[in-house]
Amino acid sequence: MTYYKLLIQQQTYNGSTYSDVGNVVDTLASYHMACQEMPFKHLPELKDLPKREWNDESGEDVYIPLDGVKFKAYDLDVKFLYVGTKEAISTDLKNFIDFLYGRNDGGAALMSMYDEYTKSGRRGMYVTKVDNELFFFNDASIDAIAEFKVTFRVTDPVKNMKYANNKIVVDE
């Protein structure tokens, strides 16, 4: 079975510029966390367009900006599988969750991600929730020990990211 990496880069944002914090992290290599499911949206839901309705006319008068429609931020539920050892699960989970919230040494809560399987990613993401329920696998033939879900808020729903030269960068 081929494993496709999920790469995360912690960042800061000052209102105009994203700055990287630390190195790009492969979730499997660093925390024994494999991404099972990450349903990136190519283009999410539209923001409401300004409009007027005239009583003496049918329909509505909609303003569409010349530079195109704008999109809403959205929540992204990602399923992770823990594929480490039973002895290390507690430490690995704690360290991974601390990393996601930016509570690691020198970390930042904002991040960009890149998924090798879908060849897509986003920036301006942060964690809103980590499920406190773990589903433990009992089948001895499967490598995964546990599964859990993390909810991310995607604040920049349009910029696609790519992985190049050991960095997660905007795909232009």
N, C-alpha and C positions, 0 to 999 in steps of 0.2 A: 504494500500500500504506500502510495506517495504522499508525503506530508508537504503541504504548502504553508509557508510561514505567514504568521500574523506579526507584523512589525509595528512597534509603537515608539513614537518620539515625544517626550514631554516638551512643552513649550510655554512661553509667556506671550502675551499680546498687550500692546500699549495703546490700542485703539486704531493703529495704522500699520504696525509691523509685527509679524510673528518672529520670535527668536527661539532657537533650539536650546534646550536644557539637557545636558548629559548626552549620552550616546543613544543610537537606535537600539531598541531591545527586541529580540526575538522571544516571544512569550514562551515557546516550548523550551528553548535552550536555557533561558534564565530562570523560569518558574515552573517548568513541567506542565504548562497550560497550552493545550492545543485548541484552536478555534474550531468548533463543530459547525457553527452556523452564524453567518453575518450577512443579513439581508440589506446591503447598501441599496439605497434608492438612487436610480440614475438621475431623475428629476422628481423632487417631492411635490407636495401640494402648493398651489399658487397662493400668493398673498392676495387679499381682496383688492380688486381694481376699483379706482374711484368711478362713481357713476351717478347719473342724475336721471330722474324719470319726469317726463313732461305729460301732464294730464291730457293735452290735446294731440299727443303722438303715441303710436304703438311702440312697445319695446322699451329700451333704455339707451341712454347716451353714455357709452363707456370710454374712458380715457385709457389708452394703452401707450405707455412710455415708448419713445423712439428707440431707446436702448434695450427694449424687450421687457417681458414680464419679470416679476420678482418672486422668489420662493420663500416659503416658511421654513424656519428651523424645525427639526423633528427629533423624536426619540428613536433610538436604535437598540433593540434587544439582541445581545450577542450571547450565544451559548458556548461555554468553555468545558473542555474535558480535562480533568487532572489525570496525567499519565505517569506520575512519579511513583514513589514507593509508599506503602501504608505508614511506614515509620516517619516519613518526611512531610506527609500531607498537611499537618497542622502548621508547620513553619513555612512551607511553600505557599499555602493559601494566605496566611497572614502577610507575608512579604509581597505577594502579588497584589492583594487588595490595598496595602499601603502604597505600592507603586502607582496603582490606578488613581488613587485619591491625591497623589503628589506628596504623600507623607513619608516618602523615602528620603534619605540623606541628600540634600541639595535638589530635591525634586520640585515639580510644578504640577498643578492640578489640570492644566489644559494640555491637550495632546493632539497629535496627528497620527493617523493609522494608515497602514497599507496592507491589503490582503493579496497575497500572491495568487491565490486560486481565481479570484474574480478580476485580478489586475486592476483594482480600483482602491481608492482610499479617500479620506476626508481629513480636514484640519479643523481646528476650533472645536474640539470635542472635550467633554468632561463627563465624569460619572455622576449619575443622579441616584443610582440605587444598585446595591449588590444583594441578590436574593440570599436570605439566611437559611434557605433550605438546600441541602445537598442531596442529590439522588445518587446513592451508592450502587454500583454494579456488583452483582453477585456471581455472574458468569465467569468462571476461572479462565476461559479461553480468550476473553477480551482484555486488551491492554489498559483500558481506562478504569480508574478506580471510582471517580465521582464526576458528576456533571452539575453545573450551576449556571445561572444567568446573570449578566451585568447589563444595566440600562445606561446608555450613553446619550447625552444631548448633543446633537450635531448643530452647531451654531453657524457654520459656513456650509450650507447644503449644496453648493454649486461647484466649487473648486475641486477638481479631481486631483488626487495626489499620485505620484509614482515613486518607485524606489530606484535611485541611480547614484552611483559613487558612494555607497554606504550612507546615503541620506534619503529622507522622505521629502520630496520636493513637489512643487506645483507642476502638473502635467500640462504644458502649454502647447 
